[in-house]
Amino acid sequence: MADKVPPNAGSQGFNPGLIVLLVIGGLLLTFLIGNYALYVYAQKALPPRKKKPVSKKKMKKERLKQGVSAPGE
């Protein structure tokens, strides 16, 4: 009678490594879904960013690269 093992003695429930993996996976998934939701919201709610005005000096350089002389030269 002393060598009989109760039915629950062998199983420990969940593997601790599995629990850690599930927690980290859940947090990562939550983070990615949250980022996507914020991105979609920002695309709808925020106005598009304005481009910086190009300086005359840069325009001159670009024209010279393309072989077109700048006006007044």
N, CA, C and O atoms as a GROMACS GRO file, in nm:
protein
  292
    1MET      N    1   0.081  -0.120   0.000
    1MET     CA    2   0.000   0.000   0.000
    1MET      C    3   0.085   0.126   0.000
    1MET      O    4   0.040   0.229  -0.049
    2ALA      N    5   0.205   0.123   0.052
    2ALA     CA    6   0.289   0.242   0.063
    2ALA      C    7   0.345   0.284  -0.073
    2ALA      O    8   0.376   0.401  -0.093
    3ASP      N    9   0.358   0.188  -0.167
    3ASP     CA   10   0.417   0.222  -0.297
    3ASP      C   11   0.314   0.271  -0.399
    3ASP      O   12   0.351   0.296  -0.514
    4LYS      N   13   0.189   0.285  -0.363
    4LYS     CA   14   0.089   0.338  -0.457
    4LYS      C   15   0.106   0.490  -0.467
    4LYS      O   16   0.122   0.559  -0.367
    5VAL      N   17   0.101   0.541  -0.590
    5VAL     CA   18   0.118   0.684  -0.615
    5VAL      C   19  -0.020   0.744  -0.642
    5VAL      O   20  -0.095   0.691  -0.724
    6PRO      N   21  -0.053   0.854  -0.575
    6PRO     CA   22  -0.181   0.919  -0.606
    6PRO      C   23  -0.181   0.968  -0.751
    6PRO      O   24  -0.075   0.998  -0.805
    7PRO      N   25  -0.298   0.977  -0.814
    7PRO     CA   26  -0.302   1.011  -0.957
    7PRO      C   27  -0.246   1.148  -0.993
    7PRO      O   28  -0.197   1.166  -1.105
    8ASN      N   29  -0.250   1.245  -0.904
    8ASN     CA   30  -0.204   1.380  -0.936
    8ASN      C   31  -0.057   1.405  -0.902
    8ASN      O   32  -0.006   1.512  -0.934
    9ALA      N   33   0.010   1.312  -0.841
    9ALA     CA   34   0.147   1.334  -0.795
    9ALA      C   35   0.245   1.348  -0.912
    9ALA      O   36   0.344   1.420  -0.898
   10GLY      N   37   0.221   1.284  -1.025
   10GLY     CA   38   0.316   1.288  -1.136
   10GLY      C   39   0.309   1.414  -1.219
   10GLY      O   40   0.410   1.457  -1.274
   11SER      N   41   0.193   1.475  -1.230
   11SER     CA   42   0.181   1.592  -1.317
   11SER      C   43   0.190   1.720  -1.235
   11SER      O   44   0.129   1.732  -1.129
   12GLN      N   45   0.268   1.815  -1.286
   12GLN     CA   46   0.286   1.942  -1.215
   12GLN      C   47   0.197   2.051  -1.271
   12GLN      O   48   0.208   2.166  -1.228
   13GLY      N   49   0.111   2.021  -1.363
   13GLY     CA   50   0.031   2.125  -1.426
   13GLY      C   51   0.102   2.176  -1.550
   13GLY      O   52   0.153   2.098  -1.630
   14PHE      N   53   0.106   2.308  -1.564
   14PHE     CA   54   0.172   2.367  -1.681
   14PHE      C   55   0.322   2.369  -1.663
   14PHE      O   56   0.373   2.384  -1.552
   15ASN      N   57   0.391   2.354  -1.773
   15ASN     CA   58   0.536   2.368  -1.774
   15ASN      C   59   0.569   2.515  -1.751
   15ASN      O   60   0.513   2.600  -1.821
   16PRO      N   61   0.656   2.549  -1.657
   16PRO     CA   62   0.688   2.691  -1.632
   16PRO      C   63   0.743   2.763  -1.755
   16PRO      O   64   0.717   2.881  -1.776
   17GLY      N   65   0.820   2.691  -1.836
   17GLY     CA   66   0.873   2.751  -1.959
   17GLY      C   67   0.762   2.789  -2.055
   17GLY      O   68   0.770   2.891  -2.123
   18LEU      N   69   0.659   2.708  -2.059
   18LEU     CA   70   0.544   2.736  -2.146
   18LEU      C   71   0.470   2.861  -2.099
   18LEU      O   72   0.426   2.942  -2.180
   19ILE      N   73   0.458   2.875  -1.968
   19ILE     CA   74   0.390   2.992  -1.911
   19ILE      C   75   0.468   3.119  -1.948
   19ILE      O   76   0.408   3.218  -1.991
   20VAL      N   77   0.600   3.117  -1.932
   20VAL     CA   78   0.684   3.233  -1.965
   20VAL      C   79   0.670   3.266  -2.113
   20VAL      O   80   0.656   3.382  -2.151
   21LEU      N   81   0.672   3.163  -2.196
   21LEU     CA   82   0.660   3.182  -2.341
   21LEU      C   83   0.526   3.245  -2.376
   21LEU      O   84   0.518   3.336  -2.459
   22LEU      N   85   0.420   3.196  -2.314
   22LEU     CA   86   0.287   3.251  -2.341
   22LEU      C   87   0.275   3.396  -2.294
   22LEU      O   88   0.215   3.478  -2.364
   23VAL      N   89   0.331   3.428  -2.179
   23VAL     CA   90   0.325   3.566  -2.128
   23VAL      C   91   0.401   3.660  -2.221
   23VAL      O   92   0.349   3.766  -2.257
   24ILE      N   93   0.522   3.623  -2.259
   24ILE     CA   94   0.603   3.708  -2.348
   24ILE      C   95   0.534   3.721  -2.484
   24ILE      O   96   0.528   3.830  -2.541
   25GLY      N   97   0.483   3.610  -2.536
   25GLY     CA   98   0.411   3.613  -2.664
   25GLY      C   99   0.288   3.702  -2.657
   25GLY      O  100   0.260   3.777  -2.751
   26GLY      N  101   0.214   3.695  -2.548
   26GLY     CA  102   0.095   3.779  -2.530
   26GLY      C  103   0.130   3.926  -2.523
   26GLY      O  104   0.062   4.009  -2.583
   27LEU      N  105   0.236   3.959  -2.451
   27LEU     CA  106   0.279   4.099  -2.441
   27LEU      C  107   0.324   4.152  -2.577
   27LEU      O  108   0.292   4.265  -2.614
   28LEU      N  109   0.398   4.071  -2.650
   28LEU     CA  110   0.445   4.112  -2.782
   28LEU      C  111   0.328   4.134  -2.877
   28LEU      O  112   0.326   4.232  -2.952
   29LEU      N  113   0.233   4.044  -2.873
   29LEU     CA  114   0.115   4.056  -2.958
   29LEU      C  115   0.035   4.181  -2.923
   29LEU      O  116  -0.010   4.254  -3.011
   30THR      N  117   0.018   4.206  -2.793
   30THR     CA  118  -0.053   4.326  -2.748
   30THR      C  119   0.019   4.452  -2.796
   30THR      O  120  -0.046   4.546  -2.842
   31PHE      N  121   0.151   4.454  -2.785
   31PHE     CA  122   0.230   4.569  -2.829
   31PHE      C  123   0.212   4.594  -2.978
   31PHE      O  124   0.191   4.709  -3.019
   32LEU      N  125   0.219   4.488  -3.059
   32LEU     CA  126   0.206   4.504  -3.204
   32LEU      C  127   0.066   4.551  -3.243
   32LEU      O  128   0.051   4.637  -3.330
   33ILE      N  129  -0.036   4.494  -3.180
   33ILE     CA  130  -0.174   4.534  -3.211
   33ILE      C  131  -0.196   4.679  -3.170
   33ILE      O  132  -0.261   4.755  -3.241
   34GLY      N  133  -0.142   4.717  -3.054
   34GLY     CA  134  -0.154   4.856  -3.008
   34GLY      C  135  -0.086   4.954  -3.103
   34GLY      O  136  -0.140   5.060  -3.133
   35ASN      N  137   0.033   4.917  -3.150
   35ASN     CA  138   0.104   5.003  -3.244
   35ASN      C  139   0.024   5.019  -3.374
   35ASN      O  140   0.015   5.130  -3.427
   36TYR      N  141  -0.032   4.911  -3.422
   36TYR     CA  142  -0.110   4.917  -3.546
   36TYR      C  143  -0.233   5.005  -3.528
   36TYR      O  144  -0.268   5.085  -3.616
   37ALA      N  145  -0.299   4.990  -3.413
   37ALA     CA  146  -0.419   5.071  -3.385
   37ALA      C  147  -0.383   5.219  -3.379
   37ALA      O  148  -0.456   5.302  -3.433
   38LEU      N  149  -0.272   5.253  -3.313
   38LEU     CA  150  -0.229   5.393  -3.307
   38LEU      C  151  -0.192   5.446  -3.445
   38LEU      O  152  -0.222   5.561  -3.477
   39TYR      N  153  -0.129   5.363  -3.526
   39TYR     CA  154  -0.091   5.404  -3.661
   39TYR      C  155  -0.215   5.436  -3.744
   39TYR      O  156  -0.220   5.538  -3.813
   40VAL      N  157  -0.314   5.348  -3.738
   40VAL     CA  158  -0.438   5.369  -3.814
   40VAL      C  159  -0.508   5.496  -3.766
   40VAL      O  160  -0.557   5.575  -3.846
   41TYR      N  161  -0.513   5.514  -3.634
   41TYR     CA  162  -0.577   5.634  -3.578
   41TYR      C  163  -0.504   5.760  -3.622
   41TYR      O  164  -0.567   5.859  -3.659
   42ALA      N  165  -0.370   5.755  -3.618
   42ALA     CA  166  -0.291   5.873  -3.656
   42ALA      C  167  -0.310   5.907  -3.803
   42ALA      O  168  -0.312   6.024  -3.840
   43GLN      N  169  -0.323   5.806  -3.888
   43GLN     CA  170  -0.343   5.832  -4.031
   43GLN      C  171  -0.475   5.905  -4.055
   43GLN      O  172  -0.484   5.990  -4.143
   44LYS      N  173  -0.576   5.872  -3.976
   44LYS     CA  174  -0.707   5.934  -3.995
   44LYS      C  175  -0.714   6.071  -3.927
   44LYS      O  176  -0.770   6.165  -3.984
   45ALA      N  177  -0.659   6.083  -3.807
   45ALA     CA  178  -0.681   6.202  -3.724
   45ALA      C  179  -0.583   6.315  -3.752
   45ALA      O  180  -0.621   6.432  -3.750
   46LEU      N  181  -0.456   6.281  -3.779
   46LEU     CA  182  -0.356   6.387  -3.792
   46LEU      C  183  -0.347   6.435  -3.937
   46LEU      O  184  -0.358   6.355  -4.030
   47PRO      N  185  -0.327   6.565  -3.955
   47PRO     CA  186  -0.309   6.614  -4.093
   47PRO      C  187  -0.175   6.568  -4.148
   47PRO      O  188  -0.083   6.542  -4.071
   48PRO      N  189  -0.163   6.558  -4.280
   48PRO     CA  190  -0.034   6.516  -4.337
   48PRO      C  191   0.075   6.619  -4.309
   48PRO      O  192   0.048   6.739  -4.302
   49ARG      N  193   0.196   6.572  -4.292
   49ARG     CA  194   0.307   6.662  -4.262
   49ARG      C  195   0.342   6.744  -4.385
   49ARG      O  196   0.341   6.695  -4.498
   50LYS      N  197   0.374   6.870  -4.359
   50LYS     CA  198   0.415   6.958  -4.470
   50LYS      C  199   0.562   6.934  -4.501
   50LYS      O  200   0.643   6.911  -4.411
   51LYS      N  201   0.595   6.939  -4.629
   51LYS     CA  202   0.735   6.924  -4.669
   51LYS      C  203   0.808   7.055  -4.639
   51LYS      O  204   0.751   7.164  -4.647
   52LYS      N  205   0.935   7.041  -4.605
   52LYS     CA  206   1.015   7.160  -4.580
   52LYS      C  207   1.039   7.232  -4.713
   52LYS      O  208   1.060   7.167  -4.815
   53PRO      N  209   1.035   7.364  -4.712
   53PRO     CA  210   1.064   7.436  -4.837
   53PRO      C  211   1.210   7.415  -4.878
   53PRO      O  212   1.300   7.419  -4.794
   54VAL      N  213   1.231   7.394  -5.006
   54VAL     CA  214   1.366   7.372  -5.058
   54VAL      C  215   1.432   7.508  -5.074
   54VAL      O  216   1.373   7.600  -5.132
   55SER      N  217   1.555   7.522  -5.024
   55SER     CA  218   1.625   7.649  -5.033
   55SER      C  219   1.668   7.677  -5.177
   55SER      O  220   1.683   7.585  -5.258
   56LYS      N  221   1.687   7.804  -5.208
   56LYS     CA  222   1.729   7.844  -5.343
   56LYS      C  223   1.866   7.786  -5.377
   56LYS      O  224   1.893   7.751  -5.492
   57LYS      N  225   1.951   7.776  -5.276
   57LYS     CA  226   2.084   7.721  -5.298
   57LYS      C  227   2.076   7.575  -5.344
   57LYS      O  228   2.147   7.534  -5.436
   58LYS      N  229   1.988   7.498  -5.279
   58LYS     CA  230   1.971   7.357  -5.316
   58LYS      C  231   1.910   7.346  -5.455
   58LYS      O  232   1.950   7.260  -5.534
   59MET      N  233   1.815   7.432  -5.486
   59MET     CA  234   1.753   7.429  -5.619
   59MET      C  235   1.858   7.457  -5.726
   59MET      O  236   1.858   7.394  -5.832
   60LYS      N  237   1.946   7.551  -5.697
   60LYS     CA  238   2.052   7.587  -5.791
   60LYS      C  239   2.144   7.467  -5.816
   60LYS      O  240   2.181   7.437  -5.929
   61LYS      N  241   2.181   7.398  -5.706
   61LYS     CA  242   2.268   7.281  -5.717
   61LYS      C  243   2.202   7.172  -5.800
   61LYS      O  244   2.267   7.110  -5.884
   62GLU      N  245   2.073   7.148  -5.775
   62GLU     CA  246   2.001   7.045  -5.850
   62GLU      C  247   1.996   7.077  -5.999
   62GLU      O  248   2.014   6.989  -6.083
   63ARG      N  249   1.972   7.202  -6.030
   63ARG     CA  250   1.966   7.242  -6.172
   63ARG      C  251   2.102   7.225  -6.239
   63ARG      O  252   2.111   7.182  -6.353
   64LEU      N  253   2.208   7.260  -6.166
   64LEU     CA  254   2.341   7.245  -6.222
   64LEU      C  255   2.374   7.097  -6.245
   64LEU      O  256   2.439   7.062  -6.344
   65LYS      N  257   2.328   7.010  -6.154
   65LYS     CA  258   2.349   6.867  -6.172
   65LYS      C  259   2.280   6.817  -6.297
   65LYS      O  260   2.333   6.733  -6.369
   66GLN      N  261   2.160   6.871  -6.323
   66GLN     CA  262   2.082   6.826  -6.438
   66GLN      C  263   2.129   6.891  -6.569
   66GLN      O  264   2.083   6.853  -6.677
   67GLY      N  265   2.219   6.988  -6.559
   67GLY     CA  266   2.272   7.052  -6.679
   67GLY      C  267   2.192   7.172  -6.723
   67GLY      O  268   2.220   7.227  -6.829
   68VAL      N  269   2.095   7.215  -6.645
   68VAL     CA  270   2.018   7.333  -6.680
   68VAL      C  271   2.076   7.450  -6.603
   68VAL      O  272   2.090   7.444  -6.481
   69SER      N  273   2.109   7.557  -6.673
   69SER     CA  274   2.168   7.671  -6.604
   69SER      C  275   2.060   7.746  -6.526
   69SER      O  276   1.945   7.757  -6.571
   70ALA      N  277   2.097   7.795  -6.410
   70ALA     CA  278   2.001   7.869  -6.329
   70ALA      C  279   1.972   8.002  -6.394
   70ALA      O  280   2.061   8.058  -6.458
   71PRO      N  281   1.851   8.056  -6.381
   71PRO     CA  282   1.820   8.185  -6.444
   71PRO      C  283   1.906   8.295  -6.386
   71PRO      O  284   1.932   8.298  -6.266
   72GLY      N  285   1.949   8.386  -6.473
   72GLY     CA  286   2.032   8.498  -6.429
   72GLY      C  287   2.180   8.467  -6.431
   72GLY      O  288   2.261   8.545  -6.379
   73GLU      N  289   2.217   8.354  -6.492
   73GLU     CA  290   2.361   8.320  -6.498
   73GLU      C  291   2.404   8.301  -6.643
   73GLU      O  292   2.520   8.272  -6.669
   0.00000   0.00000   0.00000
